[in-house]
């Protein structure tokens, strides 16, 4: 849809973190008018300065989202940012449309919820685009990114953790695992990556290896794996050793700040991918 000034409109369903802010900046730089739907207690108030127009809703208010988008002529949108998953048990205030959709979902795993919301929006004529449509430069790079390189033993742990993380992702449980000496110390679930790192790192004592991958068949419209300086801060706090991430299939925020923090803490940061035979390459 084109607004009164001739600018094409795009919706932004914003969660927490800086991803929605970066998306708003990038979309506006491309000449798009950004209509943001911000979530109370999740989205940064900065969104009001970065988007052209912002509406605040509570979790589960799908009907309000659709009404706001219709009012502003939004027929394309993206999902960007995090939602604290544990809030689904205590802090959701669905409207009638949100409650109706919630009761139709067979399971409450991430992909099932997000795909159901996306399908509902598209039934209303609002197409859901890939969240990275203006932000390809944020994809995690390939190779060793820090001064320190992984040891042979750490590479064994990465390969071991990679296989576990891929299976956990296939089951739509989470996107990362924490391992040491080819033992699984923590599997990310609803608590999120940082909490999983803290839990696994405490069990490791030191030397934990964190592996974070996209899920098989990952829908790039939402919920891509993401890391940043906070990930390194959490890993350093438990004397962790390695962060291994799937290159080109996940997001990285504040790359230089993240790598500087990793170098100070002596943490290895590496981006890897799989070849056609499934072997890892850096």
Buried (B, 14 or more C-beta within 10 A) or exposed (E): BEBEEEBBBBBBBBBBBBBBBBBBBBBBEEEBBBBBBBBEEBBBEEBEEBBBBBBBBBBBBBBBBBBBBEEBBBBBBBBBBBBBBEBBEEBBEBBEBBBEBBEEEEEEBBBEBBBBBBEBBEEBEBBBBBBBBBBEEBBBBBEBBBEBEBEEBBBBBBBBBBEBBBEBBEEBBBBBBBBBEEEBBBBBEBBBBBBBBBBBBBBBEEBBBBBBBBBEEBBEBBBBBBBBBBBBBBBBBBBBBBBBBBBBBBBBBBBEEBBBBBBEBEBBBBBBBBEEEEEBEB
